[in-house]
Structure formats: C-alpha cells, structure tokens
Amino acid sequence: MPTLEEIAKHEKEELKTIWEEVKRLNNPQKYYVDLSKELYELKTNMLKK
C-alpha cells in the first residue's frame, strides 16, 4: 500500500501528462473519453441484468 506522500508524488507526475489546454479553468479544451470494447460490453451486460 503506497504512502500518502507516494500517492501525491504519483499524482503530480500524472498531472504533467495532461495538456495545459485541458487543465485551464477559462475556456478549457474538451477532453473526449471513450470506453474500451471490453468495458462497453461489461456496461451493456450489467444494464441488461
């Protein structure tokens, strides 16, 4: 289990990979996220049940 410090360090490194256009608060660029085929199928199966 990572420490809080390790989690914070990881988060800061991951945040560097996101485009500045997406992070800005005024007029941010839309960031489109899609489901993988496997996740879409899982979602569909769960909704059917």
N, C-alpha and C positions, 0 to 999 in steps of 0.2 A: 504494500500500500504506500503510495507516494506521500511525502510530507506536504504540508501547505506551501512551503517555500518552493518545492519542486513543481507543484501544480502551477503556481504563479509564474515561475520561470518558463515553463512549457507554454502557458497561455500567451506570454509576451512574445515568444518566438513564433507562435502560430499567428498572432495578430499582425506580424510583419509580412506575412504572405498574402494578406488581403489588400486589394487595390485601394489606394487613397480615395479614389472616386466613390467607392462603396462606403467607406468609413466616414466621409464628410456628413455633417448634420444638415447643411443647407443644400438642397437640390442633389441628393445622393443619386448615384447611378443605380439602376435596378439590378439586382443580382439574382438571376434565374437559377432555381434549383429544381432538379427533376429526380424522380425515383428511378432506381435501377430496375431492371426487368424483374429480378427476384423479389425486391421489396414491393413492387407494384402487385405482383401475383399474391404475395402474402397479405397485403392490404385487401385485395379483392376477395380472397378466400375468407378472411376474417369478417368482412362486411356481409358476405353471403350467409355466414353462420349466425 
